[in-house]
Amino acid sequence: MKTALLRTPLVAAVAVASFGMMGHAVADSADLEQRLLELENRIAAAEQRASAAEQRAELAEAQAEGRLSAEEVEERLAKVERQASGEEGFSFNVYARSGLLLGEDRKSIEGGPYVTPVGGLGGAVGRLGNEPDTYAEAILNYRMQFDNGAKALYRTMLASGTETSNDWDDDSNLNVRQVYAEFSDLPSFTGVFENASIWAGKRFDRDNFDIHWLDSDFIFLAGTGAGIYDMQLADNWRSNFSLYGRSFSDFPVDSENPGDTGSTDSLIVTSNNYFGNWQWMLNGLSAADNDERDIGENQTAADSGFHTMVAYHGDSFFGLGEGNFKLALLHGQGLGAQVKGLGSDGDLTDDATATRLGIYGTTYVAPKWRVAPAILAETSEDRYVEGDQYDWATLNVRLANELTENFEMQYEASYQWMDLDPQGRNGNSAAEGDYTKFTIAPTFKPQVGGFWQRPEIRLFASWSDWDEELNGYSGDDAFGSEGFTGGQWSFGVQTEVWF
């Protein structure tokens, strides 16, 4: 099984590299995209300057009429200048998606980037034409700058998601996903801390990174705690340190008494280090009393763990042309065997191990054609039961053709191989097979250009198929459910927004 897993990513890696051979012809398009972005920034800055000029005029008038003293005018002018520069004031950010996903019978169909049997293990397969939900995040920011030069950021993030198509969902829950304060440019910080910032509260770690078109993080560190960013330990060594807490709640501790439950805190201590384009992350995890969790006869839940990641953040398309790429290799043991969502899985055994590889890149292969290939692959064993084995690999490619300044055609192809031996956990059966998906999506935008240009409205048609053996893996997952056994089309419409 392990040999097959290694072959699959190797073939996929060769496929990714082949895309890069076409990347040299894209400099003009990339330059145009950069100039457009710079123009948008200049327009926004001009609007801020105009607003600031109006406020200055009002303050000058107030001083001339004697309503404000010279000192008061000077103080308020300083505040206006900070707001005009974006260093102070309120801002609002949003991510949202909403779409309708229908099968050939015009009924709602199963879907999502994690629809396959390995979805629960992080095995994403690509999101274009494959999302049936409505999800929205609203981020409220307020920045302050003080007379001594210190800066503060206050952030609150609200989020909600649902899979109903109705305008009101009685089961939907609004979540406060982030609430924290971060201080920077503190004048009393010197030496290695001169450029450091400190924070406390509930947050997503600043340096998480993902493959957006798979809807999969490389690494997702989040919870409630505190930390410090950007300690300059050497000329080419920048380091972050943090402590995050999460919760394992209401887990069973006695199989003969289902009502007997426990809870504990999952703690993650992180050292995140940067050496130029390289990143090395180390994590120690602990969850006191988690070993009392009932995960089956002769099985012991982990109460500690270790995790590490080595990543490279490239500023070209694998060195072959304009664009970018990211590569990460992650490994974890015990509680660290959930290598993506750190500290989020309390069912892992003491002996659990997992290793994951992630790669993606983006580039233009012609002035109006852009491509984004991605690979995710993981092997894990003794994960939940002694002797279990979960191996999978995904190859995904997103392709777009910009036809006018408001319209493009998007295409996405995904292939996933999986070999699963759960050793009977939750009644699941061993299974091996492939999943394939192809999507065509006519897409409208206010302005096309670049991988990160939003908002957009997409129509789509997707064809998906998988090996019949995968339908018998579990009686609770999507595969094998009524009307969802593979070899079928789905259709829909979706909007995606961020700013």
N, C-alpha and C positions, 0 to 999 in steps of 0.2 A: 504493500500500500504506500509506504513512504517513498519507494523508488518512483512509483507512478506519479505521486504528488510533485516530486522534483522535476520530472519530465514535463509536466503540464505547465508550470510557471516558466520553465526554460524556453519552451516553444513560444509561449505568450510574450516573453521578453524579446525574443527575436522579432516577433511581429511588431512590437512597439518600436524597436530600433529602426525597422524598415520605414515607418512613417517619417522618421527624422531625416531620411535621405532626401526628402522633398522640401525640407524646411529652409533651404538657402534662398528661395525666390520670394521671400515674404517681407523683406526689410521695408519696402515702400509702404505696404499696408499697415505694418506695425507702427511706422512713423506717423502715418495719417491718424491712426487710432490714438496715439499719444498726443498729437497736436489737438485733436478734438477734445480730449480730456482736459488738456491745459486750458483750452478756450472756455470750457464749462466752468473751470475753477476761477478763471479771470472774471467771468460774468458774475459768479456768486460773490467774489471779492468786491466787484464794483458796486453791487447792490448793498453790501455791508458798508462800503465807504459812503455811499449816498445817504444811507440812514444815519450814519455817524455825523455827516456834515449837517444834516437837519438838526440833530441834537446839539451840536456845537453852536449853531446859530441861535437856538432857543436859549442856551445858557448865556451866550453873549448878551442877548436881549434882556434876560433876567438880571444880569449884573449891571447893565446900563440903567435899568429902572430901579436899581437898589434893592431888588427882592432877594439877591444872593450876594454874599461877600466874595472877595477875590479868592479867599482860601476855599470856600465852598465850591466855587466854580472850578478851581484847579482840581479839587478832589473828584468832582463829578466828571470832569473832562478825562481824567486818568481812567475812570471806569468805562467811559464811552470808547476810548482808544482800545482798551482790552477787549471789549465786546466786538469792536470792528475787526480786530485781528483774529477773532474766533477763540481767543484764550479765555474768554469768560462769557457766561450766558447759557441759555437753555437751548437744547437741541433734541431732536426726535428722530429715531430710527425704527424701521419696520422691516420684518420679513413676513411674507404671507404667501400661501398657495391655496387654491380651491379648484376642484375639478369634479367632473362626472365621468365615471368609468362603467361602461355597459358591455355585456356580452352579445353574442350573435342573436340571442333571443330577446334583446332589448331589456334585459334585467341587469341589476347591479351584479358585478362580478368580483371575485376575490382579487386582491392586488397588493401593491406596495413593493418597495425595493427589497423587503425581507420576506417575500412570499414563499420561498422554497423551504424544504425541511431544515436547512442550516441557517435560516434567517435568525433564529433565536441565538445562534452562536456568532452573529455578526456577518453572515454570508450575504452581502448585498449583491443585487443583480442589475441595478440600473433603474432610474426613476422615470425617464421620459416615457409617457404613455402608459404608466404603470402605477399611478397614485390615485386612490379613491377618496381621499380625505380632504378636509378643510383644516388648515392649521395657520395660526397667526401669532406673531411675536411683536410686542410694542415695547421699545426701549426709550426710557426717559432719562436724559442726561442733563446735569447742571455743572458747569465749570466755573471755578472761582480763581482769581489771582489776587494775592495779598500784597500789601505795600513792601514787604520784605522780599518779594519775588517768589514766595512759595505758591504752589498751585494745588487745587483740590478738585477731584471729580466725584460726583455723587450719581449713582446709577440705580435705576429700578427697571426690572424687566417683567412684563406680564405676558403670559402665553396661554393659549387654549387650543384644543384640537377636538375634532369630531369626525365621524364617518357617515353621519346621516346627511341626506340631501335637504332636510327640512330647514326652515328658517329659525326654528327654536329646538334645542336639544335639552331635554330635562336631565340627561345624564352627563352633560358636559361640565367640566370643572375648570375654573379659572385658576391658574397657578402663578405664584410669585416665584419666578425662577432665579432672579438675581436681585439682591439689595446689598450694596456695599459702598464704601468710601475708599478713595485712593489719594494719597498725598505724594507730591513730587516737588523737585527743586527746593528742598528744605535747606535753608542756609546753614543750619548747624550740622548737616551731613558733610563730612569731608573724607579724604582718602578714598578707599575703595567704595565708599557709600556716596560719593559726591553726586553722581548721576542716578542714584537709586530712588525708587518709589516704594512706599509701603501701603498695604491695604488690609482691610478686615471686613467680614460679612459673608454673605452668600453670593457665589459668582461662578461663572465659567472661567477657567484659567485663560489668561490673555493669550497664551502661546499654543492653544489647541489649533490643529489644522486638519483639513478634511479633503475628500474627493466629492465635490458638491454634486456632480451628476450621478454619482452612486448613492448619495445621501448617507455616506459613511465617513466618520471621522477616522483619521489615522490614530489619533489619541484624543480621548475626551476626559479631562480632569475637571471635576466640578464638585461643589459641596459648600459647606460653611466652615470658615476658618480665617486664616491670616497668612500674610507672606510678604516677601520683599523681592522686587524685581531689579535687575540691571546692576548688580554689584560688579565692579570692574576689578577682577582679581589679578589680571595681567593685561598687557597690551592687546592680546588677542584672545582673552578669556573673559567672557561675561557670564554671570551666574545668577539664577533665581533660586529662592528657597521658600517653601510653603508647607503648611499643615492644613489639610482638609478633613472634615468629618462628614460622614454619611450615616445612614441608619439602616439596620436590618431589623424589621419590625414583625411581630406576630408570627414567628416561625415555629413549627411544631418541635417539641422537645421530648414527646413520649407518644409512640405510635399507638399505644393501647388507650391513651386518653387524648383524643383529638383536641379537646378544649385546653389542654396544657400547652401554652405557648410562651415564648420568651422574646426578648429583644436585646440588641446591643448596638454599640457604636462601631462603625468601620472607620478607622483612621489611616490617612495616607500622608506620609512624610516624603517630600519631593525635593530633589536637587536637580535643576535643569540647567545645563551648561552649553554655551555656544562658543565655538572656535571658528571664526569666519563663517563659512556656509554650513559647517558641521554642527550637529546638535547631539548631545549625549544626556540622556535623562535616566535618573536612578530613583526608584520608589521603594520604600518599605511600608508594608501594610500590616495592620493588626486589628483584631475584633475580639475583645475579651469575652469569654464564655460562648463564642460561636461554636466551639467544639461540642457544646451540649445540644446543638441542633440535631434533630432526627432526620438523617438522610438515607436510612436503610440499614439493615442488619450488617454488622461487621464493617461499616463505613464510618469514618470520622471526618466531620467537616473541619476545614482549615480555620485556624484562629490567627494565622499570620501568613505572610507571603512576601515575595520579592518580584520586582519588575524592572526591566531596563529597555531602553530604546536608543538606537543609533539612527540618525536621520541626516539626509543631505538636502538642502534647499537650493536648487539650481536656478541660475538666472539666464539660462538658455534652454533650448529643447535638446537635452542630453548632449550638449556641446556640438550639435549638428546644425543649428540655425536659431533664428529669433524665436523667443517664447520662454517657457519656464518648465521645470519639472521638480518633483519631490520624490524621494525614495526613503523608506523607513523599514528597519528590521526590528521587531519587538519580540521579547521573550519574557515569560512569567512563570512563577511556581507558586503553589498554594493559592492564597487569595489573589496573587498577581497573575494567575492563569487566565483571568478575564483581561486580556491585554489591551483592549480598546477602552471600555468604560471602567476606569480604575475604581476598585472598591465597591462595585455595584452588584456583585454576585456572591451571596453567602453560602451557596450550595456546593461550592468547589471543595474537593477533598484535600487532605494534607499533601497527597502525592501528585496532585494535578500539575501538569506542565502544558504549556502552549507556546508555539512560535508562529509569528505572522510576518509576511512580507507584503508591503504596499508600494506601488509605483504609479505615478501618473505624469503626463506631460501635456502641454498645450502649444500649438503653433499654427501658423497659416501655411498651407501647402501651395496656395496660389492666392492672388490678391483678393479673391472673393470666397475662398474656401478655407475653413478652419477645421482642425481635427484635434480631438482630445482622447487619447487612449489611456486605459487604466488597467492595473492588475492588482488583485487581492488574493492571497493564498494563506491558508493556515493549517497546521497540524497540531492536534492536542490528544493527550492520552491520560488515563486515570482521572478524567475530568470530574465525573460525578459518581462513577462506580469503578472499582478496581478492574482493570483490563479493558475499559472502554476505549474507543478510538474514533476521532472525528477528523477527517481530512477533506478539504475542499479548496477549490481555486476558481476565481472568476476572471474572465477577460471581457472588457467592455470598451467600446469605441463610440464616441459621440462625434458626428460629422455635421457641418452646417454650410450651406451655400447661400450667400447674401445676394439676393436677386435685385432688390431695390433698396432705397434707404429706409423703407418701412416693412419689408417683407423678406423672409428667408425660409428655406426648406431645411429642416433638421432631420437627421437620421440617427438611430441608435441601434447597435447590435450588441447583444450580451450572450456569453456562453459561460455556464458554470458546471464544473464537474464535482461530484461529491461521493465519498465512500464513508459510510457511517455504521459504526458498531456500538450501539448504546448499551449493550449487555442487559437488555430488558428493562432499562430505567423507564418508569412511567408507562410500561407496557409497550414501548416502542420496539420495532424490529430492525434488524440489520438491513441496509439497503445501499446499493451503488447505482449511479446513473448520471445522466446529463440533463441540463436544462438549457433551452435556447429561446431567445426573444429578439424580435426585430420590430422597430417602430419607425413610421413615417409621420412627420409632424409639420404641416404648413404653419408658419409662425408669423404673427404680426407684432411690430414694435414701433414705438414712437421714433426710434432711431436705431438701426442695426449697427453692428461693429463691435467685435471683441467678445470674449467668453463671458464677461461679467456684466454685460449691458442688460438691464432690466428697467421697466417691467416688460412683460410679453404675454400675449394670448395665443394659445396653441390649439389647433385641431389635431387629432391623431388617430391613427389606426395601428394596432399592435398585433403581431402574431406570436404565439408562444407555444412551446411543445416541450415535453420531457418524457423520460423513460418510464414506462408503466410501473416498474418495480418501486419507484419513489412514492406511488400512491399508497403503498402499504406500510410506509415507515411509521406513521402515527395515525391514530383514529381521531386526533384532535386538531391537526393542522389543516391547511387549505387544500393541499393536494389529495385527490381522491374523493373530495366532497362532491355532492350532487351537482352535475353540470360543470365540473372543473377537474378534468382528468387529462388535459393536454390536447395539443393539436387544434387550437381554436383561435379565433379572432376576437379582439375587443376594440371598442371605439370610444371616443370621448372628446372632451374639451377641458382646458385648464388654463388658469392664469397663475403667473408667478411674479411676485413683486418684492423688491428690496430697495431701500435707500437709506 
